[in-house]
């Protein structure tokens, strides 16, 4: 007969397995939903094959990126973590993330009107694998750590925004300005992600606060990108000329 303590421990193990099993759909399902929402209204301007291809390519790229970043990040966790280290690796991780987006979306195959949407598609694919690869078996379930589950959504919101920015910059021949914006914003999000995970092992109230703040900030960035950058980025040259002529 199992005693109450053993039953409780087995219950936590089952819950832990279920949460870890849910990490992959926790990324893929919302990523598809966000991409569907972004595409709405622009169906006639995009190539569906390119959009699907880029989403799948993003998943592959995300696996490689987050395995690399996860190996480095969890190595940092085993040592004394200082603010300068967090800032340094947040910059490096953000630079790698945005550079991969830039390199793929800037390929000649994807030249055209729909580059901002293609950037969003590739970025959503990358985000889809963030949760299982950065958390995975290392995520120990407890009520106090559940706010960490907001982090994948924050990363998803931001990555989609960065894809829109980079795609718009490439289309409008203003690559480096939009890349720089994405780099700086990505660095801020990475600082929040890293500090939230680090503090989840020491001070759960700080970790929870940072997790909530990260998703609020990333949603604001996505809202701005969707409402202000994407419509501008999806305009054709003749539409731009007509708009500025009427101003």
Number of C-alpha atoms within 10 A of each C-alpha: 5 8 7 9 9 11 12 12 11 13 12 15 14 12 15 17 16 12 18 20 14 13 22 17 14 20 23 20 11 18 26 16 12 16 21 12 11 19 19 9 8 12 13 10 16 18 15 12 9 16 22 15 14 25 26 18 18 26 21 16 22 24 20 15 19 22 15 14 18 16 12 13 18 14 10 16 13 8 8 7 12 9 9 9 12 20 16 12 19 24 20 15 23 20 19 15 24 20 16 18 25 22 10 19 27 19 9 8 9 18 14 15 19 27 29 30 29 33 31 33 33 32 35 33 30 33 30 31 29 28 26 22 22 21 18 16 13 11 20 17 16 11 8 13 20 15 19 22 18 19 26 25 24 24 27 29 28 29 31 30 31 30 29 31 30 33 33 29 22 22 22 15 10 13 17 13 14 20 24 15 14 25 23 15 20 25 23 18 23 22 21 23 23 20 17 26 21 18 16 20 11 10 13 20 15 14 25 23 13 24 26 18 17 26 22 15 17 25 19 15 18 22 15 13 21 18 10 11 18 22 13 16 24 24 17 15 11 8 12 14 11 11 11 8 8 7 5
